[in-house]
């Protein structure tokens, strides 16, 4: 397999708008052993360019030790306030702090983001800070921040943004809202984008995700065709293309019914046809580390 020629240094932000750049990004590092194994192999093969660590999860120590032993790996922090699976759970990392608005009756994060509207901002901030500090104590040099299941997109986004400023990290965020988004949402996105520009916090121009939920059974070839079509349609600027690769082990099958598609997403980025599509489109592969370095250079 021929690895992508990852760019080691980015030009200025304005120049990035004139080309097509992609961050090939794997979410959920640390979720389980099957996911760790898949992501680590993709990173070592240089088949993808970055990942993001869930410090709350049972296998986070394994993932963090890989990152600490391989400091050039591009690893961010996947800020987490939800725990979506029925029988595989996690919760806050902050010890005995007050976290009552963040957890269910068993002390786990809830399965979806509905609780975020009523979450105490102080509890949210302290938990997010604790997660980031824990990642650093585990030996990770974070390249960026993003958030699990978009839990901070509608509520408490300002806290997410404050952490980006405090640690001088780029964040997952796109100023291009959906045409179907409510006026209030579009206005909020525009405000945050302007603030990010003023403060020098970098973010992708576009964020796209490979789906792992399908209305009907879907084959690998179907997923592959959809992925190639998505690659061919990538717009100018920086796009983060995110996905959730994993091996299809008994462990993963016990956790989630999405396991076939997570395995597909592992196979996709080892597939020469996917690599060829990126080459033929003239798309340049970058990582979050390059965005972080550019941000810190410009904010000095």
C-alpha positions as CSV (number, residue, x, y, z in Angstrom):
1,X,0.0,0.0,0.0
2,X,1.3,3.5,-0.9
3,X,0.8,5.9,2.0
4,X,-0.6,9.3,1.4
5,X,2.0,12.0,1.2
6,X,0.9,13.9,4.3
7,X,1.8,17.6,4.2
8,X,4.1,18.6,7.0
9,X,3.5,22.3,7.0
10,X,0.6,24.4,5.8
11,X,0.7,27.7,4.1
12,X,-1.3,30.7,5.4
13,X,-5.1,30.3,6.0
14,X,-6.1,32.2,2.9
15,X,-4.0,30.0,0.6
16,X,-5.8,26.9,2.0
17,X,-9.1,28.2,0.4
18,X,-7.6,27.8,-3.1
19,X,-7.0,24.0,-2.9
20,X,-8.7,20.9,-1.7
21,X,-7.5,19.5,1.5
22,X,-8.8,16.6,3.6
23,X,-8.3,15.4,7.2
24,X,-8.9,11.6,7.2
25,X,-10.1,11.3,10.7
26,X,-11.1,8.3,12.9
27,X,-13.3,9.0,15.9
28,X,-13.6,7.0,19.1
29,X,-10.0,6.0,19.8
30,X,-10.1,4.3,23.2
31,X,-13.8,3.1,23.0
32,X,-12.8,-0.6,22.9
33,X,-9.9,-2.8,22.0
34,X,-11.3,-3.6,18.5
35,X,-11.5,0.1,17.7
36,X,-8.0,0.8,19.1
37,X,-6.5,-2.0,17.0
38,X,-8.1,-0.8,13.8
39,X,-7.2,2.9,14.3
40,X,-3.6,2.2,15.3
41,X,-3.1,0.0,12.2
42,X,-4.5,2.7,9.9
43,X,-2.3,5.3,11.5
44,X,0.8,3.2,11.3
45,X,0.0,2.5,7.6
46,X,-0.5,6.2,7.1
47,X,-3.9,5.3,5.6
48,X,-5.5,8.0,7.7
49,X,-4.2,11.2,9.1
50,X,-5.6,11.6,12.6
51,X,-7.7,10.2,15.5
52,X,-9.3,11.5,18.7
53,X,-9.2,9.9,22.2
54,X,-12.2,9.3,24.5
55,X,-10.6,9.3,27.9
56,X,-13.8,8.2,29.6
57,X,-13.9,4.8,27.9
58,X,-12.7,1.4,29.3
59,X,-9.9,1.1,26.7
60,X,-8.6,4.6,26.9
61,X,-5.4,3.7,28.7
62,X,-4.4,1.4,25.9
63,X,-5.0,4.1,23.3
64,X,-3.3,6.8,25.3
65,X,-0.2,4.6,25.8
66,X,0.0,4.1,22.0
67,X,-0.1,7.9,21.6
68,X,2.5,8.5,24.3
69,X,4.9,5.9,22.8
70,X,4.4,7.4,19.3
71,X,4.3,11.1,19.9
72,X,4.2,11.9,16.1
73,X,0.7,10.3,15.9
74,X,-2.0,12.9,15.4
75,X,-4.3,12.5,18.4
76,X,-6.9,14.9,19.7
77,X,-9.3,14.8,22.6
78,X,-12.9,13.6,21.9
79,X,-14.8,15.5,24.6
80,X,-17.5,13.2,25.8
81,X,-20.8,13.8,27.6
82,X,-22.9,10.9,26.2
83,X,-22.7,7.1,26.5
84,X,-24.9,5.7,23.7
85,X,-24.7,1.9,24.0
86,X,-27.2,-0.2,26.0
87,X,-24.7,-2.5,27.9
88,X,-21.4,-0.7,27.5
89,X,-21.1,2.5,29.5
90,X,-18.9,5.3,30.7
91,X,-19.2,8.5,32.7
92,X,-17.4,11.5,34.1
93,X,-13.7,11.3,34.9
94,X,-13.6,14.1,37.5
95,X,-13.9,12.0,40.6
96,X,-16.2,13.2,43.4
97,X,-17.2,16.5,41.8
98,X,-20.8,17.5,41.5
99,X,-22.0,16.1,38.2
100,X,-25.7,15.5,38.8
101,X,-26.9,17.3,35.6
102,X,-24.5,15.2,33.4
103,X,-25.4,11.6,34.5
104,X,-28.2,9.2,34.7
105,X,-29.3,7.3,37.9
106,X,-26.4,4.9,37.6
107,X,-23.7,7.6,37.2
108,X,-23.3,7.1,33.5
109,X,-23.6,9.7,30.8
110,X,-27.1,9.5,29.1
111,X,-27.5,7.8,25.7
112,X,-28.3,11.0,23.8
113,X,-27.8,14.7,24.0
114,X,-31.2,15.7,25.3
115,X,-29.8,16.4,28.8
116,X,-27.4,19.0,27.5
117,X,-30.1,21.7,27.4
118,X,-30.4,21.6,31.2
119,X,-26.8,20.7,32.1
120,X,-25.2,23.0,34.6
121,X,-22.5,25.1,32.7
122,X,-20.1,24.8,35.6
123,X,-20.4,21.0,35.7
124,X,-19.9,20.9,31.9
125,X,-16.9,23.1,32.0
126,X,-15.2,21.2,34.9
127,X,-15.8,17.9,33.2
128,X,-14.5,19.0,29.9
129,X,-11.4,20.5,31.5
130,X,-10.9,17.3,33.5
131,X,-11.0,15.2,30.3
132,X,-8.5,17.3,28.6
133,X,-6.2,17.4,31.6
134,X,-6.4,13.7,32.0
135,X,-5.4,13.1,28.4
136,X,-2.3,15.2,28.9
137,X,-1.5,13.3,32.1
138,X,-1.8,10.1,30.2
139,X,0.9,11.3,27.8
140,X,-1.1,12.6,24.9
141,X,0.0,15.9,23.2
142,X,-3.5,16.9,21.9
143,X,-3.6,18.2,18.4
144,X,-7.2,19.4,18.5
145,X,-10.6,19.2,20.3
146,X,-13.8,17.7,19.0
147,X,-16.9,16.3,20.7
148,X,-18.7,13.0,20.8
149,X,-22.1,12.8,19.1
150,X,-22.1,16.6,18.7
151,X,-23.1,17.1,22.3
152,X,-21.7,20.6,22.4
153,X,-23.1,21.9,19.1
154,X,-26.4,23.2,20.3
155,X,-25.6,24.0,24.0
156,X,-22.5,25.0,25.8
157,X,-20.5,25.6,22.7
158,X,-18.9,28.6,24.2
159,X,-17.2,26.4,26.9
160,X,-15.8,24.2,24.1
161,X,-14.5,27.4,22.4
162,X,-13.0,28.6,25.7
163,X,-11.0,25.4,26.1
164,X,-9.7,25.8,22.5
165,X,-8.4,29.2,23.5
166,X,-7.0,28.1,26.8
167,X,-5.0,25.3,25.3
168,X,-4.4,27.0,21.9
169,X,-6.0,24.1,19.9
170,X,-8.1,24.0,16.7
171,X,-11.6,22.6,17.0
172,X,-14.1,20.6,14.9
173,X,-16.5,23.2,13.7
174,X,-17.8,24.3,10.3
175,X,-19.1,27.8,9.7
176,X,-21.2,26.4,6.8
177,X,-24.5,25.5,8.3
178,X,-27.2,23.4,6.6
179,X,-29.6,25.3,4.3
180,X,-32.4,23.7,6.3
181,X,-31.0,24.9,9.7
182,X,-33.2,27.3,11.7
183,X,-32.4,31.0,11.5
184,X,-31.4,31.0,15.1
185,X,-28.9,28.2,14.5
186,X,-27.5,29.9,11.4
187,X,-27.0,33.1,13.4
188,X,-25.3,31.3,16.2
189,X,-22.9,29.5,13.8
190,X,-22.1,32.8,12.1
191,X,-21.4,34.5,15.5
192,X,-19.1,31.6,16.6
193,X,-17.3,31.6,13.2
194,X,-16.6,35.3,13.5
195,X,-15.4,34.9,17.1
196,X,-13.1,32.1,15.9
197,X,-11.7,34.3,13.2
198,X,-11.1,37.2,15.6
199,X,-9.4,35.0,18.2
200,X,-7.3,33.0,15.6
201,X,-8.9,29.6,16.4
202,X,-8.8,27.4,13.3
203,X,-11.4,24.9,12.2
204,X,-12.3,23.0,9.0
205,X,-14.3,24.7,6.3
206,X,-16.4,21.6,6.0
207,X,-17.1,18.5,8.2
208,X,-18.5,15.4,6.6
209,X,-19.1,12.0,8.1
210,X,-19.4,8.5,6.6
211,X,-22.7,7.1,7.8
212,X,-22.7,3.9,9.9
213,X,-26.5,3.7,10.2
214,X,-28.4,2.6,7.1
215,X,-32.1,2.1,6.5
216,X,-31.6,-1.3,4.8
217,X,-28.7,-3.8,4.6
218,X,-25.8,-2.3,2.7
219,X,-22.8,-4.1,1.2
220,X,-19.2,-3.1,1.3
221,X,-19.3,-2.2,-2.4
222,X,-22.3,0.1,-1.8
223,X,-20.4,1.9,1.0
224,X,-17.3,2.1,-1.1
225,X,-19.2,3.7,-4.0
226,X,-20.7,6.2,-1.7
227,X,-17.3,7.1,-0.2
228,X,-15.7,7.5,-3.6
229,X,-18.6,9.8,-4.6
230,X,-18.2,11.8,-1.5
231,X,-14.4,12.2,-2.1
232,X,-15.0,13.3,-5.7
233,X,-17.4,16.0,-4.4
234,X,-15.2,17.4,-1.8
235,X,-15.2,21.2,-2.1
236,X,-12.3,23.6,-1.9
237,X,-10.9,24.4,1.4
238,X,-10.3,22.0,4.3
239,X,-12.7,19.2,4.8
240,X,-12.6,16.9,7.8
241,X,-13.9,13.5,6.7
242,X,-14.6,11.5,9.8
243,X,-15.5,7.9,10.3
244,X,-15.5,5.1,12.9
245,X,-13.3,2.2,11.9
246,X,-13.0,-1.0,13.9
247,X,-12.3,-4.7,13.6
248,X,-15.4,-6.9,13.6
249,X,-14.6,-8.9,16.8
250,X,-17.0,-10.5,19.2
251,X,-16.3,-7.6,21.5
252,X,-17.5,-5.0,19.0
253,X,-20.5,-7.2,18.0
254,X,-21.6,-7.3,21.6
255,X,-21.4,-3.5,21.9
256,X,-23.2,-2.3,18.8
257,X,-25.3,-3.4,15.9
258,X,-23.3,-1.0,13.7
259,X,-20.3,-3.3,13.7
260,X,-20.5,-4.3,10.0
261,X,-20.2,-0.7,8.9
262,X,-17.4,0.1,11.3
263,X,-15.5,-2.8,9.8
264,X,-16.3,-1.5,6.3
265,X,-14.8,1.9,7.3
266,X,-11.6,0.1,8.4
267,X,-11.4,-1.7,5.1
268,X,-12.2,1.4,3.1
269,X,-9.0,3.3,3.9
270,X,-6.8,0.3,3.1
271,X,-8.6,-0.1,-0.2
272,X,-6.4,1.0,-3.2
273,X,-9.5,2.4,-5.0
274,X,-10.2,4.9,-2.2
275,X,-6.5,5.9,-2.3
276,X,-6.6,6.3,-6.0
277,X,-9.8,8.5,-5.9
278,X,-8.0,10.9,-3.5
279,X,-4.9,10.9,-5.8
280,X,-6.9,11.4,-9.0
281,X,-8.9,14.3,-7.5
282,X,-5.7,16.1,-6.5
283,X,-6.8,16.3,-2.9
284,X,-4.1,16.8,-0.4
285,X,-4.1,14.9,2.9
286,X,-3.4,16.9,6.0
287,X,-3.8,16.3,9.8
288,X,-5.0,18.3,12.8
289,X,-1.4,18.7,13.9
290,X,-0.6,20.9,10.9
291,X,-3.7,23.1,11.7
292,X,-2.6,23.3,15.3
293,X,1.0,24.3,14.3
294,X,-0.4,26.9,11.9
295,X,-2.8,28.3,14.5
296,X,0.0,28.7,17.1
297,X,2.3,30.3,14.6
298,X,-0.3,32.9,13.6
299,X,-1.4,33.6,17.2
300,X,2.1,34.4,18.5
